[in-house]
Amino acid sequence: IGAALGDGIRPAIEAASRELGIEWCLGRSVASVDADGVSLEDGQRIAANTVIWTVGFRASELTAQIPAPRDAQGRLQVDAWLKVEGQAAIFAAGDTARAATDELGNFTVMSCQHAIALGRHAGNNAVAELIGVAPTRYSQPKYVTCLDLGAWGAVFSEGWERQVKLVGSEAKALKQQINSQWIYPPAADRALALAAADPAIPVA
């Protein structure tokens, strides 16, 4: 459960699942899905009115229009100034770009905390090139994870090793603040929008 999130976060996921009555069927594949439910490869049948299938992230198909190196998720490889590798006139940001966040070998993931900062730098650097001023170098060494676990709460961790700092209602309050304030788009006002796009804004 939550293999990509590591051992630190897994206990919170398991606790939330138990308290919310969520059952896991691990190590088995889906054989078929029909109007009445799901059949697993081992013959087990799960009756369901609704089936939700999640298969991970994939970059926008627009990236296919650019002849450049990309990763397994289809993201374009970019340099520290967010120029697409091999394309001197193209910048990429957000979930379409794979950029180094530090000098330790860590790279952006498809999440709001990286997408927002990438957008600020890419937008700034595109304009900087047009008007002939120095671009800004993208760097975002701090990394956090805040995973919403429904009515149970949430779990918040810091660092790429995901050291858990908050769980339950405290983490849930932080998650709600992130969703409703920190990453919420600015009002339709030019001054506010430009201020929010400043690449010098520190990343919390």
RODO-2510 file (C-alpha; in nm, 4 decimals, decimal comma):
residues 204
     n   res          X          Y          Z
     1     i     0,0000     0,0000     0,0000
     2     g     0,1394     0,3390    -0,0976
     3     a     0,4687     0,1908    -0,2102
     4     a     0,5793     0,5110    -0,3839
     5     l     0,5166     0,7116    -0,0655
     6     g     0,7469     0,5082     0,1562
     7     d     0,7276     0,3403     0,4961
     8     g     0,6722     0,6623     0,6917
     9     i     0,3363     0,7492     0,5381
    10     r     0,2054     0,3933     0,4961
    11     p     0,0874     0,3463     0,8593
    12     a    -0,1404     0,6512     0,8270
    13     i    -0,2888     0,5160     0,5032
    14     e    -0,3504     0,1773     0,6652
    15     a    -0,5078     0,3343     0,9756
    16     a    -0,7360     0,5549     0,7672
    17     s    -0,8406     0,2575     0,5548
    18     r    -0,9303     0,0488     0,8596
    19     e    -1,1329     0,3251     1,0258
    20     l    -1,3141     0,4153     0,7032
    21     g    -1,3965     0,0527     0,6201
    22     i    -1,1810     0,0392     0,3068
    23     e    -1,0648    -0,3096     0,2038
    24     w    -0,7537    -0,3758    -0,0045
    25     c    -0,6970    -0,6610    -0,2511
    26     l    -0,3207    -0,6582    -0,2988
    27     g    -0,1118    -0,8602    -0,5412
    28     r    -0,4022    -0,9365    -0,7735
    29     s    -0,4926    -0,8008    -1,1150
    30     v    -0,8260    -0,7093    -1,2673
    31     a    -0,9444    -0,9608    -1,5264
    32     s    -1,2553    -0,7745    -1,6416
    33     v    -1,4988    -0,4949    -1,5602
    34     d    -1,8681    -0,4996    -1,6495
    35     a    -2,1905    -0,3216    -1,5562
    36     d    -2,2221    -0,5149    -1,2305
    37     g    -1,8687    -0,5041    -1,0942
    38     v    -1,5150    -0,6374    -1,1254
    39     s    -1,3678    -0,9841    -1,1741
    40     l    -1,0151    -1,0481    -1,0496
    41     e    -0,7680    -1,2859    -1,2079
    42     d    -0,7986    -1,5310    -0,9172
    43     g    -1,1732    -1,5666    -0,9753
    44     q    -1,2900    -1,3322    -0,6985
    45     r    -1,5921    -1,1240    -0,7891
    46     i    -1,6526    -0,7730    -0,6481
    47     a    -2,0047    -0,6450    -0,7077
    48     a    -2,0182    -0,2699    -0,7673
    49     n    -2,2440    -0,0038    -0,9131
    50     t    -1,9441     0,2216    -0,9771
    51     v    -1,5876     0,1233    -1,0675
    52     i    -1,3075     0,3802    -1,0568
    53     w    -0,9803     0,2856    -1,2222
    54     t    -0,6720     0,5003    -1,1555
    55     v    -0,3517     0,4348    -1,3452
    56     g    -0,1157     0,7192    -1,2530
    57     f    -0,0007     1,0389    -1,4179
    58     r     0,0754     1,1224    -1,7788
    59     a     0,1907     1,4513    -1,9322
    60     s    -0,0345     1,6351    -2,1766
    61     e    -0,0350     1,4974    -2,5307
    62     l     0,0699     1,8457    -2,6461
    63     t     0,4255     1,7530    -2,5489
    64     a     0,4299     1,5062    -2,8403
    65     q     0,4430     1,8041    -3,0765
    66     i     0,7918     1,8908    -2,9520
    67     p     1,0831     1,6742    -3,0711
    68     a     1,2799     1,6476    -2,7480
    69     p     1,3835     1,3966    -2,4808
    70     r     1,1110     1,3035    -2,2318
    71     d     1,0721     1,0740    -1,9336
    72     a     0,8466     0,7709    -1,8834
    73     q     0,5538     0,9983    -1,7968
    74     g     0,5942     1,1934    -2,1194
    75     r     0,7406     1,5021    -1,9521
    76     l     0,9913     1,7121    -2,1428
    77     q     1,3449     1,7316    -2,0078
    78     v     1,4329     2,0932    -1,9209
    79     d     1,7426     2,2737    -1,7963
    80     a     1,7787     2,4993    -1,4913
    81     w     1,6151     2,7861    -1,6830
    82     l     1,3300     2,5540    -1,7925
    83     k     1,4230     2,5509    -2,1589
    84     v     1,3366     2,2254    -2,3287
    85     e     1,6462     2,0200    -2,4013
    86     g     1,7511     2,0744    -2,7630
    87     q     1,4907     2,3490    -2,8179
    88     a     1,6406     2,6931    -2,7570
    89     a     1,3119     2,8784    -2,8076
    90     i     1,0756     2,6587    -2,6029
    91     f     1,0136     2,6638    -2,2276
    92     a     0,8132     2,4001    -2,0409
    93     a     0,6614     2,4046    -1,6935
    94     g     0,4166     2,2297    -1,4649
    95     d     0,3269     1,8678    -1,5340
    96     t     0,4828     1,8832    -1,8819
    97     a     0,8371     1,9404    -1,7504
    98     r     1,0949     1,7279    -1,5691
    99     a     1,3392     1,9590    -1,3931
   100     a     1,6067     1,9099    -1,1287
   101     t     1,4903     2,0562    -0,7979
   102     d     1,8356     2,0537    -0,6383
   103     e     2,1905     1,9284    -0,6896
   104     l     2,1266     1,6013    -0,5057
   105     g     1,9584     1,4162    -0,7910
   106     n     1,5960     1,4967    -0,7075
   107     f     1,3490     1,5968    -0,9790
   108     t     1,0076     1,7586    -0,9895
   109     v     0,6996     1,5445    -0,9431
   110     m     0,3580     1,6077    -1,0953
   111     s     0,2153     1,8146    -0,8103
   112     c     0,1025     2,1688    -0,7355
   113     q     0,4034     2,2518    -0,5197
   114     h     0,6355     2,2096    -0,8175
   115     a     0,3971     2,3195    -1,0930
   116     i     0,3374     2,6634    -0,9401
   117     a     0,7072     2,7435    -0,8977
   118     l     0,7888     2,6052    -1,2433
   119     g     0,5212     2,8269    -1,3962
   120     r     0,6591     3,1356    -1,2264
   121     h     1,0116     3,0719    -1,3500
   122     a     0,9154     2,9651    -1,7029
   123     g     0,6897     3,2669    -1,7519
   124     n     0,9528     3,5009    -1,6144
   125     n     1,2281     3,3508    -1,8280
   126     a     1,0265     3,3589    -2,1496
   127     v     0,9648     3,7319    -2,1014
   128     a     1,3248     3,7875    -1,9891
   129     e     1,4495     3,6407    -2,3159
   130     l     1,2158     3,8619    -2,5183
   131     i     1,3302     4,1841    -2,3505
   132     g     1,6958     4,0881    -2,3110
   133     v     1,7374     4,0585    -1,9335
   134     a     1,8856     3,7807    -1,7208
   135     p     1,6612     3,4782    -1,6546
   136     t     1,6099     3,3195    -1,3127
   137     r     1,7467     2,9777    -1,2293
   138     y     1,4908     2,7273    -1,1017
   139     s     1,5779     2,5644    -0,7687
   140     q     1,3364     2,4145    -0,5154
   141     p     1,5245     2,1977    -0,2653
   142     k     1,2448     2,1856    -0,0056
   143     y     0,9922     1,9085    -0,0628
   144     v     0,6806     1,8153     0,1335
   145     t     0,3943     1,5691     0,0957
   146     c     0,0428     1,6361     0,2260
   147     l    -0,1851     1,3424     0,1519
   148     d    -0,5597     1,3803     0,2076
   149     l    -0,7167     1,0671     0,3573
   150     g    -1,0814     1,1672     0,3483
   151     a    -1,2886     1,1849     0,6661
   152     w    -1,0042     1,0274     0,8660
   153     g    -0,7780     1,3281     0,8162
   154     a    -0,4469     1,3584     0,6339
   155     v    -0,0740     1,2984     0,6721
   156     f     0,1996     1,5593     0,6235
   157     s     0,5688     1,4832     0,5754
   158     e     0,8869     1,6749     0,4955
   159     g     1,1818     1,5817     0,2764
   160     w     1,2274     1,3265     0,0007
   161     e     1,2564     1,0625     0,2755
   162     r     0,9056     1,1732     0,3855
   163     q     0,9543     1,2201     0,7586
   164     v     0,6029     1,2416     0,9037
   165     k     0,5338     1,5640     1,0952
   166     l     0,1538     1,5765     1,1251
   167     v    -0,1249     1,3179     1,1084
   168     g    -0,5020     1,3170     1,1427
   169     s    -0,6943     1,6396     1,2017
   170     e    -0,3848     1,8627     1,2247
   171     a    -0,2627     1,7496     0,8849
   172     k    -0,6174     1,7809     0,7473
   173     a    -0,6363     2,1460     0,8559
   174     l    -0,3079     2,2118     0,6768
   175     k    -0,4299     2,0328     0,3637
   176     q    -0,7460     2,2430     0,3593
   177     q    -0,5381     2,5587     0,3977
   178     i    -0,3165     2,4520     0,1070
   179     n    -0,6151     2,3832    -0,1179
   180     s    -0,8178     2,6914    -0,0274
   181     q    -0,5450     2,9527     0,0169
   182     w    -0,1894     2,8650    -0,0847
   183     i    -0,2569     2,7221    -0,4307
   184     y    -0,5817     2,9047    -0,5025
   185     p    -0,5624     3,1263    -0,8142
   186     p    -0,5445     3,5024    -0,7496
   187     a    -0,8408     3,7280    -0,8188
   188     a    -0,8917     3,8589    -1,1731
   189     d    -0,6731     4,1610    -1,1061
   190     r    -0,3603     4,2460    -1,3070
   191     a    -0,1529     4,3623    -1,0102
   192     l    -0,2422     4,0580    -0,8002
   193     a    -0,1767     3,8179    -1,0886
   194     l     0,1647     3,9684    -1,1638
   195     a     0,2576     3,9653    -0,7956
   196     a     0,1598     3,5981    -0,7686
   197     a     0,3779     3,5174    -1,0717
   198     d     0,6992     3,6515    -0,9155
   199     p     0,9649     3,3752    -0,9241
   200     a     1,1303     3,5330    -0,6192
   201     i     0,8383     3,4285    -0,3965
   202     p     0,9862     3,1905    -0,1375
   203     v     0,8538     2,8372    -0,1508
   204     a     0,7141     2,7423     0,1901
***
